[in-house]
Amino acid sequence: MNDGGTFGGYTRWAVVFLIIFVLFILLVPYAKEVCTTVPVY
């Protein structure tokens, strides 16, 4: 027996994509801040 069927699989991928998207949004400004505040010679 499948819990959510096709919608369950879709929800699983949606959650994975959402987590990656949130991490990307949080890490991009941090990476920019590090790159701009710490110059590489």
N, C-alpha and C positions, 0 to 999 in steps of 0.2 A: 504494500500500500504506500502511495506517495503522499507526503504531507500537503504540499502546495501545488503539485502538478507543474504545469508550464509556468504558472505565475510564481510558484515557489522558486524555480530556477531563475526566473527573471529577477526576482527580488534579491536572490543571492548575488547575482552579477551587479545589480544596482548598488547593493551595500558595498561590495568590493570597490566599484568605481567611485563611490562617494568617499570612501576612506582614502583612496589614492588622491582624489581631487582635493580633499581637505588638507592632506599632508603636503601636497604640492603648493597650495595657496599659502600655507604656513611657512614652508621652507624657502620659497623664492625670495620674499623680502629679507629674510634672515641672511641668505646667501649674498644678496646685494649689499646689505649693510656690512657684512664681513669683508667683502671685496673692496668696498669704498673706504672703509675705516682702516683696513690693513693693506697698505700698498705693497705690491710685490716688486722688488728690485731685481 
